[in-house]
Amino acid sequence: MRFSVWAPAARRVRVSVDAGVHEMTAADGGWWHAEAEGINYAFLLDDEKPLPDPRSRWQPHGVHAESRVYDHGEFAWTDDAWTGRQLPGAVLYELHVGTFTEGGTFDAAIDRLDHLVDLGITHVELLPVNAFDGTAGWGYDGVLWGAVHQPYGGPDGLKRFVDAAHARGLAVVLDVVYNHLGPSGAYLDKFGPYFAGQNDWGPGLNLDGPGSDEVRRYVIDNALSWLRDFHIDALRLDAVHALLDRRAVHLLEQLATEVDALSAALNRPLTLIAESDLNDPRLVTPRERGGYGLHAQWSDDLHHVLHVKLTGETSGYYTDFAAPDALERVLREVFFHAGTWSSFRERTHGRPVDTRTVPGHRFLGYLQNHDQIGNRATGDRLAATVAPGRLACGAAILFCSPYTPMVFMGEEWAASTPWQFFASFPDPELAEAVRTGRRREFSRHGWGESDVPDPMDPATVERSRLDWEEVERPGHREVLDLYRALIRLRRERPELADPWVADLRVDSAPDGSWLVLHRGGLRLAVNFGPGPVTLPLGATVSLLTWGEATVDGGAAHLPPDSFVIAETTA
């Protein structure tokens, strides 16, 4: 078979295949090729030690070991009838394979897919599953982007999961990280000019300098492989603001163009979802109108304003979101910071969204996600500190908003397990550096070292696993029933999934203590205040309530921390 590698500066390249070492021949563009027989292989550059293939499809023995040949054509797919799912009308569910179940594998996760179907989920979003050093971790320290983490089940395990999800009508979203590589096992710089500078997490990619054509190809080919070879339906692109690219055609625009072409060839929708802190609607603006043409992006502003409303926390980047009209503004305008002053950044930030032309389904909303839980000192969920009534009110706003809702695993039953930061780097010096850095970071915010969980302790991973026995327990079952009801109502009543933000009407109290969303002929009335309120709705038919809220005589009667969804009869 043919082995190939890009190593433009190397004088000599060999490939070790099983027991033999073979010289490789230089070709155009810095590529090297050789013919050999075998399945386990590594490359030797200028007589240095063997290195895994940067485009490896399989690393059965870890990121420092040799690669293994993998043939995508050998997997027996059963999803020929799968035609995909569009993002409009979707409800996403974010999960981490290693802590979603006790088994921590793709196969174990398959056994819980029926729970997601029953909940009403349409898209399952997996945190990164590409190869990283160690056994346990969030996945954002990946170094071999095309190889599936072996402890989860390797490439065949991921395919079994996708196949099983499709059999249940679930689309699969995969979180991919192209803005940096992890600190252990990142050998790309030995092969060629892959890196250019640093960002907050590690070495950034060379996307616009000399040699960057092949680096961009490395990224785009990897993205296309997930969609084509693993039958993934959508990619969530981590922290795209860290992709520094000064070319006339940004990497994201090039990626969107090629993904759209692949979608046409496969005859099923393929979706690109960005995470960005730029508040720049150009990401999701169609290319014909001067945008990048991505299909959606995460909306941290909606999370932040709901978090402040539910918890009262106003430190750090939450400060600005304590404004009484902040929630109403985000619901009506998408971004809170839209060319306006950000006290956290000490500058103006963002750009307005044209809500007449950009639909709300292109913005993902959430009460919680892996970052907003796991990057807290103790990994505490909202349910640990927020009363069930306030959580219910937040969920009602999320599912009745014009944005695409996303749920973090366990949120739907108010899971009591935290989700903490963890890693398992075998290198003791690196492990200690991560441990020390984590504690130092939170000590600046008043946390004692003993209060911050040790990210290298296996007990931290165990604490973060979902406890599925909670699902039917009192206090959890009621929340699960509420999430099911809200998702069902959003699916049955098109008004609630209407993505046109410009058509949304929001009435709210001057102090922000209550609000009413007008969604066609439906009304959502929510009371966050300390006392009861009566709000005229012009609605008399109650569809869903929480906290002894009632509708009578066209008005909603709301105790504290309660809501009602009602229908007008006119």
KEDO-116738 format. One record per residue (C-alpha): residue number from 0; x, y, z; residue in one letter. Coordinates in steps of 0.25 Angstrom, whole numbers, plus 2048, in hexadecimal, padded with zeros to 3 digits. Example, Ala and Ser with C-alpha at 12.3 -4.5 7.8 and 13.67 -1.06 7.14 Angstrom:
// KEDO-116738
REC;0;831;7EE;81F;A
REC;1;837;7FC;81D;S
// end
This chain:
// KEDO-116738
REC;0;800;800;800;M
REC;1;804;80F;7FE;R
REC;2;809;817;80A;F
REC;3;80A;826;809;S
REC;4;80E;832;812;V
REC;5;810;841;810;W
REC;6;81E;845;815;A
REC;7;823;850;80C;P
REC;8;830;853;814;A
REC;9;835;845;816;A
REC;10;841;840;80F;R
REC;11;83E;831;811;R
REC;12;831;82A;815;V
REC;13;82F;81C;818;R
REC;14;822;814;81C;V
REC;15;823;808;826;S
REC;16;818;7FE;822;V
REC;17;817;7F3;82C;D
REC;18;825;7ED;82D;A
REC;19;82B;7F4;820;G
REC;20;830;802;81D;V
REC;21;82E;808;80F;H
REC;22;834;814;808;E
REC;23;82A;81E;804;M
REC;24;82B;825;7F7;T
REC;25;829;835;7F6;A
REC;26;81E;83A;7ED;A
REC;27;819;848;7EA;D
REC;28;814;851;7F5;G
REC;29;81C;84B;800;G
REC;30;815;83E;800;W
REC;31;81C;830;801;W
REC;32;817;822;7FD;H
REC;33;81A;814;7FE;A
REC;34;814;806;7FB;E
REC;35;815;7FC;806;A
REC;36;80C;7F1;80D;E
REC;37;808;7F1;81B;G
REC;38;7FE;7F8;825;I
REC;39;806;7FE;830;N
REC;40;80F;80A;82B;Y
REC;41;816;816;82F;A
REC;42;81F;821;828;F
REC;43;82E;824;82A;L
REC;44;832;832;826;L
REC;45;841;834;824;D
REC;46;844;827;82C;D
REC;47;83D;82D;839;E
REC;48;834;824;841;K
REC;49;827;81E;83B;P
REC;50;81B;827;83B;L
REC;51;80C;824;839;P
REC;52;805;828;82C;D
REC;53;800;836;82D;P
REC;54;7F4;831;825;R
REC;55;7F3;824;82D;S
REC;56;7E5;81E;82D;R
REC;57;7E8;815;839;W
REC;58;7F1;815;845;Q
REC;59;7EE;808;84D;P
REC;60;7FA;80A;856;H
REC;61;7F9;819;859;G
REC;62;7FE;826;853;V
REC;63;80D;824;854;H
REC;64;80C;816;84E;A
REC;65;80C;811;840;E
REC;66;800;813;837;S
REC;67;7F7;808;832;R
REC;68;7F1;806;824;V
REC;69;7E2;808;824;Y
REC;70;7D9;805;818;D
REC;71;7CC;80D;819;H
REC;72;7C6;804;80E;G
REC;73;7C6;7F8;818;E
REC;74;7BB;7FD;821;F
REC;75;7AD;7F7;81F;A
REC;76;7A4;804;81F;W
REC;77;795;802;821;T
REC;78;791;810;81F;D
REC;79;78F;810;810;D
REC;80;781;816;812;A
REC;81;786;821;81B;W
REC;82;783;82F;814;T
REC;83;788;838;81F;G
REC;84;782;843;827;R
REC;85;781;852;825;Q
REC;86;785;85B;830;L
REC;87;778;863;830;P
REC;88;76E;85D;83B;G
REC;89;77A;855;841;A
REC;90;77C;853;850;V
REC;91;78B;84F;853;L
REC;92;791;847;85E;Y
REC;93;79F;849;862;E
REC;94;7A6;83D;868;L
REC;95;7B4;838;86C;H
REC;96;7B6;829;868;V
REC;97;7BF;826;874;G
REC;98;7B5;82B;87F;T
REC;99;7A8;829;878;F
REC;100;7A7;81B;87D;T
REC;101;7AE;812;887;E
REC;102;7B5;80B;87C;G
REC;103;7BA;818;875;G
REC;104;7BA;812;867;T
REC;105;7B3;814;85A;F
REC;106;7AC;806;85C;D
REC;107;7A7;80A;86A;A
REC;108;7A2;817;865;A
REC;109;79A;810;85B;I
REC;110;792;809;866;D
REC;111;78D;817;86A;R
REC;112;789;81C;85D;L
REC;113;77A;818;85F;D
REC;114;77A;822;86B;H
REC;115;77E;82D;861;L
REC;116;773;829;857;V
REC;117;769;829;862;D
REC;118;76D;837;867;L
REC;119;76B;83C;859;G
REC;120;779;83F;855;I
REC;121;77D;840;846;T
REC;122;78C;842;846;H
REC;123;796;83B;84F;V
REC;124;7A3;844;851;E
REC;125;7AF;83C;855;L
REC;126;7BB;843;85C;L
REC;127;7C8;841;854;P
REC;128;7CB;832;852;V
REC;129;7D8;833;84A;N
REC;130;7E5;82D;851;A
REC;131;7EB;834;85D;F
REC;132;7F6;830;867;D
REC;133;7F1;828;872;G
REC;134;7E4;821;874;T
REC;135;7DA;82B;87A;A
REC;136;7D9;83A;876;G
REC;137;7CF;843;870;W
REC;138;7D5;841;862;G
REC;139;7D9;84F;860;Y
REC;140;7E8;84B;861;D
REC;141;7E7;842;854;G
REC;142;7F4;841;84C;V
REC;143;7F0;837;841;L
REC;144;7E3;83D;83B;W
REC;145;7DF;831;832;G
REC;146;7E1;826;83C;A
REC;147;7D6;823;846;V
REC;148;7DA;821;854;H
REC;149;7DC;812;857;Q
REC;150;7D7;812;865;P
REC;151;7C9;816;860;Y
REC;152;7C9;80B;855;G
REC;153;7D1;810;84A;G
REC;154;7CC;813;83C;P
REC;155;7C3;807;83B;D
REC;156;7BD;80B;849;G
REC;157;7BA;819;843;L
REC;158;7B4;813;837;K
REC;159;7AB;809;83F;R
REC;160;7A6;815;847;F
REC;161;7A3;81D;83B;V
REC;162;79C;812;834;D
REC;163;793;80F;841;A
REC;164;790;81E;842;A
REC;165;78B;81E;833;H
REC;166;783;812;835;A
REC;167;77B;81A;840;R
REC;168;77A;826;838;G
REC;169;785;82E;83F;L
REC;170;78F;836;838;A
REC;171;79D;837;83E;V
REC;172;7A5;843;840;V
REC;173;7B4;842;842;L
REC;174;7BC;84D;84A;D
REC;175;7C9;84F;843;V
REC;176;7D5;858;847;V
REC;177;7DD;85E;83C;Y
REC;178;7E2;86A;844;N
REC;179;7EE;863;84B;H
REC;180;7F4;856;84F;L
REC;181;7F6;850;85D;G
REC;182;803;850;865;P
REC;183;806;842;863;S
REC;184;808;83A;856;G
REC;185;807;846;84D;A
REC;186;812;842;843;Y
REC;187;80D;84B;837;L
REC;188;818;855;838;D
REC;189;822;84A;835;K
REC;190;81C;847;828;F
REC;191;81A;855;822;G
REC;192;816;864;825;P
REC;193;808;860;82B;Y
REC;194;80A;86A;837;F
REC;195;80A;879;837;A
REC;196;80A;880;845;G
REC;197;802;87D;851;Q
REC;198;7F4;87F;857;N
REC;199;7EE;87D;864;D
REC;200;7EF;86E;863;W
REC;201;7FB;86A;85C;G
REC;202;802;86B;84E;P
REC;203;7F9;872;843;G
REC;204;7F8;86D;835;L
REC;205;7FF;873;829;N
REC;206;7F3;877;821;L
REC;207;7F9;882;818;D
REC;208;808;882;818;G
REC;209;812;87A;810;P
REC;210;80E;86B;80E;G
REC;211;800;86E;813;S
REC;212;7F9;868;807;D
REC;213;7FC;85A;80C;E
REC;214;7F8;85E;81B;V
REC;215;7EB;863;816;R
REC;216;7E9;856;80E;R
REC;217;7EC;84E;81B;Y
REC;218;7E1;855;822;V
REC;219;7D7;854;817;I
REC;220;7DA;846;813;D
REC;221;7D8;842;822;N
REC;222;7CA;849;823;A
REC;223;7C6;843;816;L
REC;224;7CA;835;81A;S
REC;225;7C2;836;827;W
REC;226;7B5;839;81F;L
REC;227;7B8;830;813;R
REC;228;7BF;823;819;D
REC;229;7B9;824;827;F
REC;230;7AB;828;822;H
REC;231;7AB;834;82C;I
REC;232;7A0;83E;82A;D
REC;233;7A6;84B;82F;A
REC;234;7B3;850;835;L
REC;235;7B4;85A;841;R
REC;236;7C0;862;83E;L
REC;237;7C7;866;84B;D
REC;238;7CB;874;84E;A
REC;239;7CC;879;840;V
REC;240;7D1;887;844;H
REC;241;7DE;880;847;A
REC;242;7E0;87C;838;L
REC;243;7E9;888;834;L
REC;244;7E7;889;825;D
REC;245;7EA;896;81D;R
REC;246;7E7;890;80F;R
REC;247;7DD;896;806;A
REC;248;7D5;888;807;V
REC;249;7D5;885;816;H
REC;250;7D7;876;81A;L
REC;251;7C8;876;81F;L
REC;252;7C3;87B;812;E
REC;253;7CB;870;80A;Q
REC;254;7C6;865;813;L
REC;255;7B8;86A;812;A
REC;256;7B9;869;803;T
REC;257;7BF;85B;802;E
REC;258;7B5;856;80D;V
REC;259;7A9;85B;804;D
REC;260;7AF;854;7F8;A
REC;261;7B0;847;800;L
REC;262;7A2;849;805;S
REC;263;79D;84A;7F7;A
REC;264;7A5;83D;7F3;A
REC;265;7A0;835;7FF;L
REC;266;792;83A;7FE;N
REC;267;790;83D;80C;R
REC;268;791;84A;815;P
REC;269;79F;84D;81B;L
REC;270;7A0;858;825;T
REC;271;7AB;860;82B;L
REC;272;7AA;866;838;I
REC;273;7B4;870;83D;A
REC;274;7B8;874;84B;E
REC;275;7BC;882;84B;S
REC;276;7BE;88E;856;D
REC;277;7BE;898;84B;L
REC;278;7AF;89B;84A;N
REC;279;7B1;89C;83B;D
REC;280;7A5;898;833;P
REC;281;7AD;897;826;R
REC;282;7B0;889;82B;L
REC;283;7A2;885;828;V
REC;284;79F;88E;81D;T
REC;285;79E;887;80F;P
REC;286;7AA;889;806;R
REC;287;7A2;88F;7FB;E
REC;288;79F;89B;805;R
REC;289;7AE;89C;809;G
REC;290;7AE;892;815;G
REC;291;7B6;885;818;Y
REC;292;7AA;87D;815;G
REC;293;7AA;874;822;L
REC;294;79D;86F;826;H
REC;295;79C;873;835;A
REC;296;7A4;878;841;Q
REC;297;7A4;876;850;W
REC;298;79D;882;857;S
REC;299;7A5;885;864;D
REC;300;79D;892;866;D
REC;301;790;88A;868;L
REC;302;797;881;872;H
REC;303;79D;88C;87A;H
REC;304;790;894;87B;V
REC;305;788;888;880;L
REC;306;793;884;889;H
REC;307;793;891;890;V
REC;308;784;891;890;K
REC;309;784;883;897;L
REC;310;790;884;8A0;T
REC;311;792;893;8A3;G
REC;312;7A1;891;8A0;E
REC;313;7A6;89E;89A;T
REC;314;7B5;89D;89B;S
REC;315;7BF;89C;88F;G
REC;316;7B9;89C;881;Y
REC;317;7AB;89B;888;Y
REC;318;7AB;8A9;88D;T
REC;319;7A5;8B0;881;D
REC;320;79A;8A6;880;F
REC;321;794;8AA;88D;A
REC;322;78D;8B6;886;A
REC;323;77E;8B5;889;P
REC;324;77B;8B5;87A;D
REC;325;786;8AB;876;A
REC;326;77E;89F;874;L
REC;327;773;8A6;86C;E
REC;328;77E;8AC;863;R
REC;329;785;89F;861;V
REC;330;778;898;85D;L
REC;331;774;8A3;854;R
REC;332;782;8A6;84E;E
REC;333;78A;899;84F;V
REC;334;797;8A0;854;F
REC;335;798;8A9;861;F
REC;336;7A5;8AE;85D;H
REC;337;7A2;8B3;84E;A
REC;338;7AC;8BE;84C;G
REC;339;7AA;8C3;85B;T
REC;340;7B3;8C4;867;W
REC;341;7B8;8B8;86E;S
REC;342;7BD;8BB;87C;S
REC;343;7C4;8AD;87C;F
REC;344;7CC;8B0;870;R
REC;345;7CD;8BF;873;E
REC;346;7C9;8C2;864;R
REC;347;7BD;8C2;85B;T
REC;348;7BA;8B4;856;H
REC;349;7B2;8AD;84B;G
REC;350;7A9;8B1;83F;R
REC;351;79A;8B1;83E;P
REC;352;792;8A5;838;V
REC;353;789;8A9;82D;D
REC;354;77D;8A1;833;T
REC;355;775;8A4;826;R
REC;356;77E;89B;81E;T
REC;357;785;892;828;V
REC;358;77C;888;82E;P
REC;359;77D;884;83D;G
REC;360;780;876;83A;H
REC;361;78E;879;836;R
REC;362;791;87C;845;F
REC;363;792;871;84F;L
REC;364;78C;875;85D;G
REC;365;78F;86D;86A;Y
REC;366;78E;86E;879;L
REC;367;79A;866;87B;Q
REC;368;7A5;85F;873;N
REC;369;7B3;859;875;H
REC;370;7BA;866;876;D
REC;371;7B1;86D;87F;Q
REC;372;7B0;862;889;I
REC;373;7BE;85B;888;G
REC;374;7C6;868;888;N
REC;375;7C0;86C;896;R
REC;376;7C9;869;8A2;A
REC;377;7C1;85D;8A6;T
REC;378;7B9;859;89A;G
REC;379;7AC;85C;8A0;D
REC;380;79F;85C;898;R
REC;381;794;866;899;L
REC;382;78C;85B;8A1;A
REC;383;796;85C;8AC;A
REC;384;793;86A;8B0;T
REC;385;786;86E;8A8;V
REC;386;778;86B;8AD;A
REC;387;770;861;8A4;P
REC;388;766;86C;8A1;G
REC;389;770;876;89C;R
REC;390;777;86B;893;L
REC;391;769;868;88E;A
REC;392;767;876;88A;C
REC;393;774;877;883;G
REC;394;771;86A;87B;A
REC;395;764;870;877;A
REC;396;76A;87C;871;I
REC;397;775;874;86A;L
REC;398;76B;86B;863;F
REC;399;761;876;860;C
REC;400;76C;87F;85A;S
REC;401;76E;880;84B;P
REC;402;77C;87A;84D;Y
REC;403;780;86B;84B;T
REC;404;781;865;859;P
REC;405;78C;85D;85E;M
REC;406;78C;854;86B;V
REC;407;798;84F;873;F
REC;408;798;841;877;M
REC;409;790;83F;884;G
REC;410;78A;84D;884;E
REC;411;77D;847;880;E
REC;412;77B;840;88D;W
REC;413;783;84A;896;A
REC;414;78F;841;898;A
REC;415;796;842;8A5;S
REC;416;7A3;83D;8A0;T
REC;417;7AD;849;89D;P
REC;418;7B5;849;890;W
REC;419;7C3;84D;893;Q
REC;420;7CF;850;88C;F
REC;421;7D8;843;88A;F
REC;422;7E4;83E;882;A
REC;423;7ED;832;883;S
REC;424;7FB;836;87D;F
REC;425;805;82A;880;P
REC;426;810;834;880;D
REC;427;812;838;88F;P
REC;428;817;846;88D;E
REC;429;80C;849;883;L
REC;430;802;844;88D;A
REC;431;807;84C;898;E
REC;432;808;858;88F;A
REC;433;7F9;857;88C;V
REC;434;7F5;854;89A;R
REC;435;7FD;860;89F;T
REC;436;7F8;869;894;G
REC;437;7EA;866;897;R
REC;438;7EB;868;8A6;R
REC;439;7F3;875;8A4;R
REC;440;7E8;87A;89A;E
REC;441;7DD;879;8A4;F
REC;442;7E5;87D;8B0;S
REC;443;7E4;88B;8AA;R
REC;444;7D5;88A;8AB;H
REC;445;7D5;887;8BA;G
REC;446;7D5;878;8B9;W
REC;447;7DE;870;8C2;G
REC;448;7E7;865;8BC;E
REC;449;7E0;85A;8C3;S
REC;450;7D3;85F;8BE;D
REC;451;7D7;85D;8AF;V
REC;452;7D6;84E;8AB;P
REC;453;7E3;848;8A6;D
REC;454;7E1;846;897;P
REC;455;7EB;83B;897;M
REC;456;7E4;833;8A2;D
REC;457;7DB;827;89C;P
REC;458;7D1;82B;8A6;A
REC;459;7CE;838;89F;T
REC;460;7CA;830;893;V
REC;461;7C1;827;89B;E
REC;462;7BA;832;8A2;R
REC;463;7B7;838;894;S
REC;464;7B0;82C;88F;R
REC;465;7A1;82C;88E;L
REC;466;799;824;898;D
REC;467;78E;81F;890;W
REC;468;787;819;89C;E
REC;469;783;828;89F;E
REC;470;77A;829;893;V
REC;471;76D;823;89A;E
REC;472;770;828;8A8;R
REC;473;767;834;8AE;P
REC;474;76D;841;8AB;G
REC;475;773;83C;89E;H
REC;476;767;835;897;R
REC;477;75F;842;898;E
REC;478;76A;84A;891;V
REC;479;76B;83F;886;L
REC;480;75C;83F;884;D
REC;481;75D;84E;882;L
REC;482;768;84E;878;Y
REC;483;760;843;870;R
REC;484;754;84C;870;A
REC;485;75B;858;86C;L
REC;486;762;851;860;I
REC;487;755;84A;85C;R
REC;488;74D;858;85C;L
REC;489;758;85E;854;R
REC;490;757;853;84A;R
REC;491;748;853;84A;E
REC;492;746;862;849;R
REC;493;74E;868;83E;P
REC;494;74C;876;844;E
REC;495;757;872;84F;L
REC;496;761;86E;844;A
REC;497;75E;87A;83B;D
REC;498;76D;87F;839;P
REC;499;769;88D;835;W
REC;500;76F;896;840;V
REC;501;769;8A3;83A;A
REC;502;75B;89E;83C;D
REC;503;75D;89B;84B;L
REC;504;756;8A4;855;R
REC;505;75B;8A4;863;V
REC;506;754;8AC;86E;D
REC;507;75C;8AD;87B;S
REC;508;75C;8B4;889;A
REC;509;765;8C0;88A;P
REC;510;76D;8B9;894;D
REC;511;76D;8AC;88C;G
REC;512;766;8A4;897;S
REC;513;75C;89E;88D;W
REC;514;75A;89D;87E;L
REC;515;750;899;873;V
REC;516;754;893;866;L
REC;517;74A;894;85A;H
REC;518;74C;888;851;R
REC;519;741;889;847;G
REC;520;734;885;84E;G
REC;521;73C;880;85A;L
REC;522;741;887;866;R
REC;523;74C;884;870;L
REC;524;74B;88B;87D;A
REC;525;756;88A;887;V
REC;526;758;88F;895;N
REC;527;766;890;89B;F
REC;528;762;89A;8A6;G
REC;529;760;898;8B5;P
REC;530;751;89A;8B5;G
REC;531;745;896;8AD;P
REC;532;741;89D;8A0;V
REC;533;735;89D;898;T
REC;534;737;8A0;889;L
REC;535;72D;8A2;87E;P
REC;536;72F;899;873;L
REC;537;722;899;86B;G
REC;538;724;88A;86C;A
REC;539;71B;880;873;T
REC;540;720;872;86F;V
REC;541;72B;86D;878;S
REC;542;735;864;870;L
REC;543;740;862;87B;L
REC;544;743;867;888;T
REC;545;74D;867;894;W
REC;546;74C;86B;8A2;G
REC;547;73D;86C;8A4;E
REC;548;73B;876;899;A
REC;549;72D;878;893;T
REC;550;726;87F;888;V
REC;551;718;885;88B;D
REC;552;710;890;884;G
REC;553;71B;892;87A;G
REC;554;726;895;884;A
REC;555;731;88C;88A;A
REC;556;732;88B;899;H
REC;557;741;888;89C;L
REC;558;747;885;8AA;P
REC;559;756;888;8AB;P
REC;560;75F;87F;8A2;D
REC;561;753;87A;899;S
REC;562;74F;87A;88B;F
REC;563;743;877;882;V
REC;564;742;875;873;I
REC;565;734;879;86E;A
REC;566;72C;87A;861;E
REC;567;724;885;85D;T
REC;568;716;882;859;T
REC;569;712;88E;850;A
// end
